[in-house]
């Protein structure tokens, strides 16, 4: 696509990530102490804040649903900190979507409890297409929105219908999914891929969406990754198919018919403070690259740098920084 001018629209799941610092995860019937509670914006909010920090000149538009509650007010407040994020199509109703994360200090293991709330009722009726006029329309997260993942007689799923309707309005489309290995994953994601221009997912999500087993006895198999990328194209992706994992990023330019490989950065000991939101940060680099008419390789390099920035802080967005600093980090650590 040509360099964008109208911005990037992001629709879907806004989640409050609430972290509970606990001594230990107790056995059933037992007690543990909560030492601290802190909440951050997550879901589509991760990527919106990443993009807003990276380049304040890019118009960002959000369609989402948050609750009329403490978590909803927190998320709205975070979005309002960035003048280039337009929240005109943000609806306040019901209960927010919340992930309650139990962070055990003894084992360093995290246990997740998800409260669907707004994500369970969000659908196309909450989208005002006039407010979301953009160059790229991104839908996030498939497999986590009950109505969006639900059946549609004409397009397979409501998510596929939404992507079709975005294309009809002249927008390039993008999707993200959650890491769920289930029988329903292939059908829901495949329906959406028919109307997708940019698809950037991790290796677990790629296996579930394509049915191609990517790992063997020696870990990730590069030839199988290429097979999965071609399968994504076969299922409908028109422009870029990307599969990222901790070791490397793999991409396929569907128009040039070229494979791209970008290794992950070698991060210094102690650099990684948290992994929450790293996938969203990677995707923010991919979408920014598409918006700025970069090559796929350039976009994947930027995505790799954004993910590294995210890993430098505990939550999903604090590590992102202006574009020049993101690029500088990549050069220092490559």
C-alpha positions, 0 to 999 in steps of 0.5 A: 500500500502507499504511505498512509494518511488517514491513520490506523483503526483498531477494533475489539477487545480492551482488557484491564490486566490486574496483577496480584502479587501473592506469596504463593499460589495456594492449594484448594481451601488454603490461604495466601497473602496479597502483597500488591495489586496493580492494573494496566490497560491490555488487549487492543490498548497495548497496541494503541499505546505502543503505536501512540508512543512510537509516533505521535503523528499517526492518527489512531482510532479505536472502536471498543467496549469498556465497562462503567466501572473502575477498570473501564475508567482506568483504561479510558484514562490511559487512552486519553493521555495520548492526543493522537488516539481518537476514542470517539467510538469507545462505548461505556457499558456493563462490565469491563473485560479483566484478566486477573493475574496471580503472580506467585513470588515463590515459584515466579509462575503466573495464573490467569483468570479471565472475566469476559465482560465487554468482550462477550457482547462486543459486535459490529453494532458498536462500530461507527464506520464513519468515525473509523475511516482509516488506511488500516483496520485491525481486529483484535482478538479473534477467539476471545470475543463471543459474538465476533467469533459467532456464526454468520450465514454469509461470511462464516463468522461475524468477525469475517463480516466485519473485516469484509465491511472494512474492506468495502470501505477501502481499508486494508485489514489486519487480525490478531488472535489469542493462543488457543489450541482448540478444534474451533480455532481453525474454523474461526480464524480461517473465516477471517483470513478470507478478508485479511491483508496482514496477519501476524501471529505466533507459532502456537496460533499459526499451528492452530489456524493452519493445522501445520505442526511447526515443531519437531524433536529439535524445536521449530522446523523452518520448512514447516514454518514456510508451509504454514505461511503459504497456508495462510496465503492459501486461506486468503491473506493478500499481503503479509503473513508473519509468524513470530516466536521467541527465537525468530520472525518469519514472513511471506510477502504474498505479492512478491512471493518472497520469504523473509527471516529476521532473527530475534535480538540477543538480549543482555542478562537481566534485560527482560522484566516481563513478557506481557504484551510483547506480541502486541508490541511486535504487531505494532511494528508490523502495522506501523511498517505497513502504514509507512509503506516499508518492506516486509523485512523492514517492518519485521525488523521494527516489530522485533525491536518493538518486542524487545522494548516491551520486554524491558518493562513489567507491563505491556506498554511501559517499555515502548519509546519513540521510533528513533529510540526503538531503532537505536535499541535494535542497532545496539543489540542486533 
